[in-house]
């Protein structure tokens, strides 16, 4: 996602259809029609949107779901119903791979049930999917209007701004361009940059917090002091100063800057969590066996914190989006259309607040950002059930 945008294309549709043949064929082979068709549609949409970047991972997940319905572990007498003396506990590499894929598929199915069980969380998920569909597939149907449309000036009108109409549901902006086209084409950059910023901040926080707690000593002191120093400085004013000194002409550079400045809070929480977890028997056993720091973090510690980390990732994305819009609104980053933040900036510059007929130019991006933020907050309700076994014990 280094400045990458994903727009649906005919080539992606062909890639998605090609990828979808794998789960569809598996569904026909195992006689799991619904799972096979569902996997085909999932591959079709993901490939249509992102090409191979979306189609290939979806092949694995959808095939795992299909396999999870039909797979029977022949090494387990309770699932295969074979006599104990008939069970051979040795398995080939292929059988081991099938067992792991079936476990992955069951995990995906369980997560989907947990996602749909919480109504508020599922509503947030649908809201996020709505914005994904609009920003990825919308450009196929609505053409972007970047140049001024002087031909749309109404007789006797003093400007090109026009209120909403049947032809232009959100009205026209100060250049006579359709506001709806800017809404459809302008959301993806802001959303992707915010997600990149949240991921960078979360990865830094998890890695440094885990290292500080597990290694202790000098490493813990250095990381903790660095985090405390950054926490003493107000993040947004510091971001304003850095944005005025550094030319943020890259979306990834902007995301990286935000991530570097917003990891300390989560790092301290992760550090405290790891301090608690490292006293557990399984972590002490891993340390005694000298399995290595990376194994302890990725296999023993991280799975027990993933619920907390996932929820904090969502809130970090929210803060990142507000910060990016704030920088754009203040004109401290290069302005390039289409972008929701640029729409708010130009709306303020053109005095939209004093022109009721141009309300759509300013309100549309503000409402869209607010609804996306609300969807993220609601989605955390389902994430807690997906990653917390205690909350989904009844599934």
TORKOL-4160 file (C-alpha; in steps of 0.2 Angstrom, whole numbers, padded with zeros to 4 digits, m for minus):
395
<pt num="1" X="0000" Y="0000" Z="0000"/>
<pt num="2" X="0015" Y="0012" Z="m0003"/>
<pt num="3" X="0004" Y="0025" Z="m0011"/>
<pt num="4" X="m0006" Y="0011" Z="m0020"/>
<pt num="5" X="m0024" Y="0014" Z="m0026"/>
<pt num="6" X="m0036" Y="0000" Z="m0031"/>
<pt num="7" X="m0048" Y="0003" Z="m0044"/>
<pt num="8" X="m0059" Y="m0011" Z="m0052"/>
<pt num="9" X="m0054" Y="m0015" Z="m0070"/>
<pt num="10" X="m0059" Y="m0027" Z="m0083"/>
<pt num="11" X="m0042" Y="m0036" Z="m0081"/>
<pt num="12" X="m0046" Y="m0038" Z="m0063"/>
<pt num="13" X="m0063" Y="m0046" Z="m0067"/>
<pt num="14" X="m0054" Y="m0059" Z="m0077"/>
<pt num="15" X="m0041" Y="m0062" Z="m0064"/>
<pt num="16" X="m0055" Y="m0064" Z="m0051"/>
<pt num="17" X="m0065" Y="m0076" Z="m0061"/>
<pt num="18" X="m0049" Y="m0086" Z="m0065"/>
<pt num="19" X="m0045" Y="m0087" Z="m0046"/>
<pt num="20" X="m0063" Y="m0091" Z="m0042"/>
<pt num="21" X="m0062" Y="m0107" Z="m0052"/>
<pt num="22" X="m0051" Y="m0115" Z="m0038"/>
<pt num="23" X="m0064" Y="m0114" Z="m0024"/>
<pt num="24" X="m0078" Y="m0118" Z="m0036"/>
<pt num="25" X="m0070" Y="m0133" Z="m0042"/>
<pt num="26" X="m0066" Y="m0139" Z="m0024"/>
<pt num="27" X="m0084" Y="m0136" Z="m0020"/>
<pt num="28" X="m0090" Y="m0147" Z="m0034"/>
<pt num="29" X="m0077" Y="m0160" Z="m0029"/>
<pt num="30" X="m0082" Y="m0161" Z="m0011"/>
<pt num="31" X="m0101" Y="m0158" Z="m0015"/>
<pt num="32" X="m0101" Y="m0142" Z="m0005"/>
<pt num="33" X="m0110" Y="m0131" Z="m0018"/>
<pt num="34" X="m0114" Y="m0116" Z="m0007"/>
<pt num="35" X="m0096" Y="m0114" Z="0000"/>
<pt num="36" X="m0089" Y="m0116" Z="m0018"/>
<pt num="37" X="m0101" Y="m0103" Z="m0025"/>
<pt num="38" X="m0097" Y="m0092" Z="m0011"/>
<pt num="39" X="m0079" Y="m0094" Z="m0013"/>
<pt num="40" X="m0080" Y="m0090" Z="m0032"/>
<pt num="41" X="m0090" Y="m0074" Z="m0028"/>
<pt num="42" X="m0077" Y="m0069" Z="m0015"/>
<pt num="43" X="m0062" Y="m0072" Z="m0027"/>
<pt num="44" X="m0072" Y="m0063" Z="m0041"/>
<pt num="45" X="m0075" Y="m0047" Z="m0031"/>
<pt num="46" X="m0057" Y="m0047" Z="m0023"/>
<pt num="47" X="m0049" Y="m0050" Z="m0040"/>
<pt num="48" X="m0060" Y="m0037" Z="m0048"/>
<pt num="49" X="m0055" Y="m0024" Z="m0035"/>
<pt num="50" X="m0036" Y="m0028" Z="m0033"/>
<pt num="51" X="m0031" Y="m0040" Z="m0046"/>
<pt num="52" X="m0019" Y="m0054" Z="m0041"/>
<pt num="53" X="m0016" Y="m0044" Z="m0025"/>
<pt num="54" X="m0033" Y="m0048" Z="m0019"/>
<pt num="55" X="m0037" Y="m0064" Z="m0029"/>
<pt num="56" X="m0023" Y="m0075" Z="m0023"/>
<pt num="57" X="m0025" Y="m0073" Z="m0004"/>
<pt num="58" X="m0044" Y="m0075" Z="m0007"/>
<pt num="59" X="m0040" Y="m0092" Z="m0016"/>
<pt num="60" X="m0032" Y="m0099" Z="0000"/>
<pt num="61" X="m0045" Y="m0093" Z="0012"/>
<pt num="62" X="m0060" Y="m0098" Z="0001"/>
<pt num="63" X="m0052" Y="m0115" Z="m0003"/>
<pt num="64" X="m0049" Y="m0117" Z="0016"/>
<pt num="65" X="m0067" Y="m0114" Z="0020"/>
<pt num="66" X="m0073" Y="m0127" Z="0007"/>
<pt num="67" X="m0061" Y="m0140" Z="0014"/>
<pt num="68" X="m0067" Y="m0137" Z="0032"/>
<pt num="69" X="m0084" Y="m0143" Z="0027"/>
<pt num="70" X="m0078" Y="m0159" Z="0020"/>
<pt num="71" X="m0061" Y="m0163" Z="0029"/>
<pt num="72" X="m0061" Y="m0178" Z="0041"/>
<pt num="73" X="m0045" Y="m0180" Z="0051"/>
<pt num="74" X="m0041" Y="m0199" Z="0049"/>
<pt num="75" X="m0028" Y="m0198" Z="0063"/>
<pt num="76" X="m0042" Y="m0193" Z="0075"/>
<pt num="77" X="m0053" Y="m0208" Z="0081"/>
<pt num="78" X="m0066" Y="m0196" Z="0088"/>
<pt num="79" X="m0069" Y="m0187" Z="0071"/>
<pt num="80" X="m0066" Y="m0202" Z="0059"/>
<pt num="81" X="m0075" Y="m0214" Z="0071"/>
<pt num="82" X="m0062" Y="m0227" Z="0067"/>
<pt num="83" X="m0056" Y="m0240" Z="0080"/>
<pt num="84" X="m0041" Y="m0235" Z="0090"/>
<pt num="85" X="m0030" Y="m0249" Z="0083"/>
<pt num="86" X="m0035" Y="m0244" Z="0065"/>
<pt num="87" X="m0029" Y="m0226" Z="0067"/>
<pt num="88" X="m0012" Y="m0221" Z="0060"/>
<pt num="89" X="m0005" Y="m0206" Z="0069"/>
<pt num="90" X="0008" Y="m0203" Z="0056"/>
<pt num="91" X="0003" Y="m0191" Z="0042"/>
<pt num="92" X="0011" Y="m0185" Z="0026"/>
<pt num="93" X="0015" Y="m0167" Z="0021"/>
<pt num="94" X="m0001" Y="m0166" Z="0010"/>
<pt num="95" X="m0011" Y="m0173" Z="0025"/>
<pt num="96" X="m0003" Y="m0160" Z="0036"/>
<pt num="97" X="m0007" Y="m0146" Z="0024"/>
<pt num="98" X="m0025" Y="m0151" Z="0022"/>
<pt num="99" X="m0027" Y="m0152" Z="0041"/>
<pt num="100" X="m0020" Y="m0134" Z="0043"/>
<pt num="101" X="m0031" Y="m0128" Z="0029"/>
<pt num="102" X="m0046" Y="m0136" Z="0037"/>
<pt num="103" X="m0042" Y="m0128" Z="0053"/>
<pt num="104" X="m0040" Y="m0111" Z="0044"/>
<pt num="105" X="m0057" Y="m0113" Z="0036"/>
<pt num="106" X="m0065" Y="m0117" Z="0053"/>
<pt num="107" X="m0057" Y="m0102" Z="0060"/>
<pt num="108" X="m0064" Y="m0091" Z="0046"/>
<pt num="109" X="m0082" Y="m0098" Z="0048"/>
<pt num="110" X="m0081" Y="m0095" Z="0067"/>
<pt num="111" X="m0075" Y="m0078" Z="0064"/>
<pt num="112" X="m0089" Y="m0074" Z="0052"/>
<pt num="113" X="m0102" Y="m0081" Z="0064"/>
<pt num="114" X="m0095" Y="m0070" Z="0078"/>
<pt num="115" X="m0095" Y="m0055" Z="0066"/>
<pt num="116" X="m0113" Y="m0057" Z="0061"/>
<pt num="117" X="m0120" Y="m0061" Z="0079"/>
<pt num="118" X="m0116" Y="m0044" Z="0085"/>
<pt num="119" X="m0129" Y="m0032" Z="0076"/>
<pt num="120" X="m0120" Y="m0016" Z="0080"/>
<pt num="121" X="m0103" Y="m0023" Z="0074"/>
<pt num="122" X="m0110" Y="m0031" Z="0059"/>
<pt num="123" X="m0118" Y="m0014" Z="0054"/>
<pt num="124" X="m0101" Y="m0006" Z="0056"/>
<pt num="125" X="m0094" Y="m0020" Z="0045"/>
<pt num="126" X="m0108" Y="m0016" Z="0032"/>
<pt num="127" X="m0104" Y="0002" Z="0033"/>
<pt num="128" X="m0085" Y="m0001" Z="0029"/>
<pt num="129" X="m0090" Y="m0012" Z="0015"/>
<pt num="130" X="m0101" Y="0002" Z="0008"/>
<pt num="131" X="m0086" Y="0014" Z="0007"/>
<pt num="132" X="m0075" Y="0000" Z="0000"/>
<pt num="133" X="m0087" Y="m0003" Z="m0014"/>
<pt num="134" X="m0090" Y="0015" Z="m0018"/>
<pt num="135" X="m0072" Y="0020" Z="m0019"/>
<pt num="136" X="m0066" Y="0004" Z="m0028"/>
<pt num="137" X="m0081" Y="0000" Z="m0040"/>
<pt num="138" X="m0089" Y="0018" Z="m0041"/>
<pt num="139" X="m0076" Y="0025" Z="m0053"/>
<pt num="140" X="m0082" Y="0012" Z="m0066"/>
<pt num="141" X="m0099" Y="0020" Z="m0067"/>
<pt num="142" X="m0095" Y="0038" Z="m0062"/>
<pt num="143" X="m0082" Y="0048" Z="m0072"/>
<pt num="144" X="m0071" Y="0060" Z="m0063"/>
<pt num="145" X="m0073" Y="0078" Z="m0068"/>
<pt num="146" X="m0057" Y="0087" Z="m0065"/>
<pt num="147" X="m0058" Y="0101" Z="m0077"/>
<pt num="148" X="m0070" Y="0116" Z="m0075"/>
<pt num="149" X="m0086" Y="0115" Z="m0083"/>
<pt num="150" X="m0090" Y="0133" Z="m0089"/>
<pt num="151" X="m0104" Y="0126" Z="m0100"/>
<pt num="152" X="m0115" Y="0122" Z="m0084"/>
<pt num="153" X="m0117" Y="0141" Z="m0079"/>
<pt num="154" X="m0135" Y="0144" Z="m0077"/>
<pt num="155" X="m0142" Y="0160" Z="m0086"/>
<pt num="156" X="m0141" Y="0175" Z="m0074"/>
<pt num="157" X="m0131" Y="0165" Z="m0061"/>
<pt num="158" X="m0116" Y="0173" Z="m0053"/>
<pt num="159" X="m0106" Y="0157" Z="m0051"/>
<pt num="160" X="m0105" Y="0139" Z="m0057"/>
<pt num="161" X="m0111" Y="0133" Z="m0040"/>
<pt num="162" X="m0128" Y="0124" Z="m0041"/>
<pt num="163" X="m0139" Y="0115" Z="m0028"/>
<pt num="164" X="m0143" Y="0097" Z="m0029"/>
<pt num="165" X="m0153" Y="0091" Z="m0043"/>
<pt num="166" X="m0159" Y="0075" Z="m0052"/>
<pt num="167" X="m0144" Y="0075" Z="m0064"/>
<pt num="168" X="m0132" Y="0080" Z="m0050"/>
<pt num="169" X="m0138" Y="0073" Z="m0033"/>
<pt num="170" X="m0125" Y="0083" Z="m0023"/>
<pt num="171" X="m0124" Y="0098" Z="m0034"/>
<pt num="172" X="m0110" Y="0107" Z="m0043"/>
<pt num="173" X="m0094" Y="0115" Z="m0035"/>
<pt num="174" X="m0087" Y="0131" Z="m0038"/>
<pt num="175" X="m0080" Y="0125" Z="m0055"/>
<pt num="176" X="m0096" Y="0118" Z="m0061"/>
<pt num="177" X="m0090" Y="0100" Z="m0058"/>
<pt num="178" X="m0101" Y="0086" Z="m0051"/>
<pt num="179" X="m0098" Y="0085" Z="m0032"/>
<pt num="180" X="m0103" Y="0066" Z="m0033"/>
<pt num="181" X="m0089" Y="0062" Z="m0044"/>
<pt num="182" X="m0077" Y="0070" Z="m0032"/>
<pt num="183" X="m0085" Y="0060" Z="m0018"/>
<pt num="184" X="m0083" Y="0043" Z="m0027"/>
<pt num="185" X="m0065" Y="0046" Z="m0033"/>
<pt num="186" X="m0059" Y="0056" Z="m0017"/>
<pt num="187" X="m0061" Y="0044" Z="m0003"/>
<pt num="188" X="m0049" Y="0030" Z="m0007"/>
<pt num="189" X="m0033" Y="0040" Z="m0005"/>
<pt num="190" X="m0038" Y="0046" Z="0012"/>
<pt num="191" X="m0044" Y="0029" Z="0018"/>
<pt num="192" X="m0028" Y="0020" Z="0012"/>
<pt num="193" X="m0017" Y="0033" Z="0019"/>
<pt num="194" X="m0026" Y="0032" Z="0036"/>
<pt num="195" X="m0025" Y="0013" Z="0036"/>
<pt num="196" X="m0006" Y="0014" Z="0032"/>
<pt num="197" X="m0003" Y="0026" Z="0046"/>
<pt num="198" X="m0013" Y="0015" Z="0058"/>
<pt num="199" X="m0004" Y="m0001" Z="0053"/>
<pt num="200" X="0013" Y="0007" Z="0055"/>
<pt num="201" X="0010" Y="0014" Z="0072"/>
<pt num="202" X="0003" Y="m0003" Z="0078"/>
<pt num="203" X="0017" Y="m0013" Z="0071"/>
<pt num="204" X="0030" Y="m0001" Z="0079"/>
<pt num="205" X="0021" Y="m0001" Z="0096"/>
<pt num="206" X="0019" Y="m0020" Z="0096"/>
<pt num="207" X="0037" Y="m0024" Z="0092"/>
<pt num="208" X="0045" Y="m0011" Z="0103"/>
<pt num="209" X="0033" Y="m0015" Z="0118"/>
<pt num="210" X="0036" Y="m0034" Z="0117"/>
<pt num="211" X="0055" Y="m0031" Z="0116"/>
<pt num="212" X="0055" Y="m0019" Z="0130"/>
<pt num="213" X="0045" Y="m0031" Z="0141"/>
<pt num="214" X="0054" Y="m0047" Z="0136"/>
<pt num="215" X="0072" Y="m0041" Z="0135"/>
<pt num="216" X="0071" Y="m0028" Z="0150"/>
<pt num="217" X="0086" Y="m0019" Z="0156"/>
<pt num="218" X="0094" Y="m0006" Z="0144"/>
<pt num="219" X="0083" Y="m0010" Z="0130"/>
<pt num="220" X="0067" Y="m0007" Z="0141"/>
<pt num="221" X="0074" Y="0009" Z="0148"/>
<pt num="222" X="0079" Y="0016" Z="0130"/>
<pt num="223" X="0062" Y="0012" Z="0123"/>
<pt num="224" X="0052" Y="0018" Z="0138"/>
<pt num="225" X="0062" Y="0034" Z="0139"/>
<pt num="226" X="0059" Y="0037" Z="0120"/>
<pt num="227" X="0040" Y="0034" Z="0122"/>
<pt num="228" X="0039" Y="0046" Z="0137"/>
<pt num="229" X="0048" Y="0059" Z="0127"/>
<pt num="230" X="0036" Y="0058" Z="0113"/>
<pt num="231" X="0021" Y="0058" Z="0124"/>
<pt num="232" X="0027" Y="0074" Z="0132"/>
<pt num="233" X="0025" Y="0083" Z="0116"/>
<pt num="234" X="0007" Y="0087" Z="0109"/>
<pt num="235" X="0006" Y="0076" Z="0094"/>
<pt num="236" X="m0004" Y="0087" Z="0082"/>
<pt num="237" X="0006" Y="0103" Z="0085"/>
<pt num="238" X="0022" Y="0093" Z="0082"/>
<pt num="239" X="0014" Y="0086" Z="0066"/>
<pt num="240" X="0010" Y="0104" Z="0061"/>
<pt num="241" X="0028" Y="0109" Z="0064"/>
<pt num="242" X="0035" Y="0094" Z="0055"/>
<pt num="243" X="0023" Y="0096" Z="0040"/>
<pt num="244" X="0029" Y="0114" Z="0038"/>
<pt num="245" X="0047" Y="0108" Z="0038"/>
<pt num="246" X="0046" Y="0092" Z="0027"/>
<pt num="247" X="0038" Y="0092" Z="0010"/>
<pt num="248" X="0025" Y="0078" Z="0012"/>
<pt num="249" X="0022" Y="0075" Z="m0006"/>
<pt num="250" X="0020" Y="0056" Z="m0003"/>
<pt num="251" X="0005" Y="0048" Z="0005"/>
<pt num="252" X="0016" Y="0034" Z="0012"/>
<pt num="253" X="0028" Y="0048" Z="0019"/>
<pt num="254" X="0013" Y="0056" Z="0028"/>
<pt num="255" X="0007" Y="0039" Z="0035"/>
<pt num="256" X="0025" Y="0035" Z="0040"/>
<pt num="257" X="0027" Y="0052" Z="0049"/>
<pt num="258" X="0010" Y="0049" Z="0058"/>
<pt num="259" X="0015" Y="0031" Z="0063"/>
<pt num="260" X="0032" Y="0037" Z="0070"/>
<pt num="261" X="0023" Y="0050" Z="0081"/>
<pt num="262" X="0009" Y="0039" Z="0087"/>
<pt num="263" X="0016" Y="0023" Z="0093"/>
<pt num="264" X="0020" Y="0027" Z="0112"/>
<pt num="265" X="0003" Y="0025" Z="0119"/>
<pt num="266" X="0000" Y="0008" Z="0112"/>
<pt num="267" X="0018" Y="0003" Z="0116"/>
<pt num="268" X="0015" Y="0006" Z="0134"/>
<pt num="269" X="m0001" Y="m0004" Z="0135"/>
<pt num="270" X="0008" Y="m0019" Z="0125"/>
<pt num="271" X="0023" Y="m0018" Z="0137"/>
<pt num="272" X="0011" Y="m0019" Z="0152"/>
<pt num="273" X="0002" Y="m0034" Z="0144"/>
<pt num="274" X="0018" Y="m0043" Z="0140"/>
<pt num="275" X="0024" Y="m0041" Z="0158"/>
<pt num="276" X="0009" Y="m0050" Z="0163"/>
<pt num="277" X="0009" Y="m0063" Z="0150"/>
<pt num="278" X="0028" Y="m0068" Z="0152"/>
<pt num="279" X="0024" Y="m0074" Z="0170"/>
<pt num="280" X="0013" Y="m0087" Z="0162"/>
<pt num="281" X="0019" Y="m0105" Z="0162"/>
<pt num="282" X="0019" Y="m0107" Z="0143"/>
<pt num="283" X="0030" Y="m0092" Z="0140"/>
<pt num="284" X="0042" Y="m0097" Z="0154"/>
<pt num="285" X="0043" Y="m0114" Z="0145"/>
<pt num="286" X="0047" Y="m0106" Z="0129"/>
<pt num="287" X="0060" Y="m0096" Z="0137"/>
<pt num="288" X="0067" Y="m0111" Z="0145"/>
<pt num="289" X="0068" Y="m0120" Z="0129"/>
<pt num="290" X="0077" Y="m0105" Z="0121"/>
<pt num="291" X="0065" Y="m0104" Z="0107"/>
<pt num="292" X="0070" Y="m0086" Z="0103"/>
<pt num="293" X="0062" Y="m0069" Z="0105"/>
<pt num="294" X="0053" Y="m0069" Z="0088"/>
<pt num="295" X="0045" Y="m0086" Z="0092"/>
<pt num="296" X="0039" Y="m0080" Z="0109"/>
<pt num="297" X="0032" Y="m0064" Z="0102"/>
<pt num="298" X="0023" Y="m0071" Z="0087"/>
<pt num="299" X="0018" Y="m0088" Z="0094"/>
<pt num="300" X="0016" Y="m0086" Z="0113"/>
<pt num="301" X="0012" Y="m0067" Z="0117"/>
<pt num="302" X="0004" Y="m0060" Z="0101"/>
<pt num="303" X="m0011" Y="m0072" Z="0100"/>
<pt num="304" X="m0016" Y="m0067" Z="0118"/>
<pt num="305" X="m0016" Y="m0049" Z="0114"/>
<pt num="306" X="m0023" Y="m0048" Z="0096"/>
<pt num="307" X="m0040" Y="m0043" Z="0102"/>
<pt num="308" X="m0033" Y="m0028" Z="0111"/>
<pt num="309" X="m0022" Y="m0024" Z="0097"/>
<pt num="310" X="m0035" Y="m0025" Z="0084"/>
<pt num="311" X="m0047" Y="m0013" Z="0093"/>
<pt num="312" X="m0033" Y="m0001" Z="0096"/>
<pt num="313" X="m0028" Y="m0002" Z="0077"/>
<pt num="314" X="m0046" Y="0004" Z="0073"/>
<pt num="315" X="m0045" Y="0019" Z="0084"/>
<pt num="316" X="m0027" Y="0023" Z="0078"/>
<pt num="317" X="m0034" Y="0023" Z="0060"/>
<pt num="318" X="m0048" Y="0035" Z="0066"/>
<pt num="319" X="m0035" Y="0047" Z="0074"/>
<pt num="320" X="m0024" Y="0046" Z="0058"/>
<pt num="321" X="m0039" Y="0051" Z="0047"/>
<pt num="322" X="m0043" Y="0066" Z="0058"/>
<pt num="323" X="m0025" Y="0071" Z="0058"/>
<pt num="324" X="m0023" Y="0070" Z="0039"/>
<pt num="325" X="m0039" Y="0079" Z="0036"/>
<pt num="326" X="m0033" Y="0093" Z="0048"/>
<pt num="327" X="m0017" Y="0095" Z="0039"/>
<pt num="328" X="m0025" Y="0096" Z="0023"/>
<pt num="329" X="m0038" Y="0108" Z="0030"/>
<pt num="330" X="m0024" Y="0119" Z="0036"/>
<pt num="331" X="m0015" Y="0118" Z="0019"/>
<pt num="332" X="0001" Y="0110" Z="0026"/>
<pt num="333" X="0002" Y="0096" Z="0013"/>
<pt num="334" X="0002" Y="0097" Z="m0006"/>
<pt num="335" X="m0016" Y="0098" Z="m0012"/>
<pt num="336" X="m0021" Y="0086" Z="m0025"/>
<pt num="337" X="m0038" Y="0082" Z="m0031"/>
<pt num="338" X="m0049" Y="0071" Z="m0029"/>
<pt num="339" X="m0048" Y="0070" Z="m0010"/>
<pt num="340" X="m0061" Y="0072" Z="0003"/>
<pt num="341" X="m0050" Y="0083" Z="0014"/>
<pt num="342" X="m0046" Y="0094" Z="m0001"/>
<pt num="343" X="m0065" Y="0096" Z="m0004"/>
<pt num="344" X="m0066" Y="0103" Z="0014"/>
<pt num="345" X="m0051" Y="0115" Z="0011"/>
<pt num="346" X="m0058" Y="0122" Z="m0005"/>
<pt num="347" X="m0075" Y="0123" Z="0002"/>
<pt num="348" X="m0069" Y="0134" Z="0016"/>
<pt num="349" X="m0058" Y="0144" Z="0003"/>
<pt num="350" X="m0073" Y="0147" Z="m0008"/>
<pt num="351" X="m0084" Y="0153" Z="0006"/>
<pt num="352" X="m0097" Y="0139" Z="0005"/>
<pt num="353" X="m0102" Y="0142" Z="0022"/>
<pt num="354" X="m0111" Y="0158" Z="0016"/>
<pt num="355" X="m0119" Y="0150" Z="0001"/>
<pt num="356" X="m0133" Y="0138" Z="0005"/>
<pt num="357" X="m0134" Y="0131" Z="m0012"/>
<pt num="358" X="m0116" Y="0124" Z="m0011"/>
<pt num="359" X="m0119" Y="0115" Z="0005"/>
<pt num="360" X="m0116" Y="0098" Z="m0003"/>
<pt num="361" X="m0098" Y="0103" Z="m0008"/>
<pt num="362" X="m0094" Y="0105" Z="0011"/>
<pt num="363" X="m0106" Y="0093" Z="0020"/>
<pt num="364" X="m0104" Y="0078" Z="0008"/>
<pt num="365" X="m0086" Y="0074" Z="0013"/>
<pt num="366" X="m0089" Y="0079" Z="0031"/>
<pt num="367" X="m0104" Y="0067" Z="0033"/>
<pt num="368" X="m0094" Y="0053" Z="0023"/>
<pt num="369" X="m0079" Y="0055" Z="0035"/>
<pt num="370" X="m0091" Y="0055" Z="0050"/>
<pt num="371" X="m0100" Y="0039" Z="0044"/>
<pt num="372" X="m0084" Y="0030" Z="0040"/>
<pt num="373" X="m0078" Y="0034" Z="0058"/>
<pt num="374" X="m0094" Y="0028" Z="0065"/>
<pt num="375" X="m0093" Y="0012" Z="0055"/>
<pt num="376" X="m0075" Y="0009" Z="0062"/>
<pt num="377" X="m0081" Y="0011" Z="0080"/>
<pt num="378" X="m0096" Y="0000" Z="0078"/>
<pt num="379" X="m0085" Y="m0013" Z="0069"/>
<pt num="380" X="m0074" Y="m0015" Z="0085"/>
<pt num="381" X="m0089" Y="m0023" Z="0094"/>
<pt num="382" X="m0088" Y="m0038" Z="0082"/>
<pt num="383" X="m0069" Y="m0038" Z="0082"/>
<pt num="384" X="m0069" Y="m0041" Z="0101"/>
<pt num="385" X="m0080" Y="m0056" Z="0098"/>
<pt num="386" X="m0070" Y="m0062" Z="0084"/>
<pt num="387" X="m0053" Y="m0062" Z="0093"/>
<pt num="388" X="m0059" Y="m0065" Z="0111"/>
<pt num="389" X="m0063" Y="m0084" Z="0113"/>
<pt num="390" X="m0073" Y="m0080" Z="0129"/>
<pt num="391" X="m0085" Y="m0069" Z="0120"/>
<pt num="392" X="m0088" Y="m0081" Z="0106"/>
<pt num="393" X="m0088" Y="m0097" Z="0117"/>
<pt num="394" X="m0106" Y="m0100" Z="0112"/>
<pt num="395" X="m0103" Y="m0101" Z="0094"/>
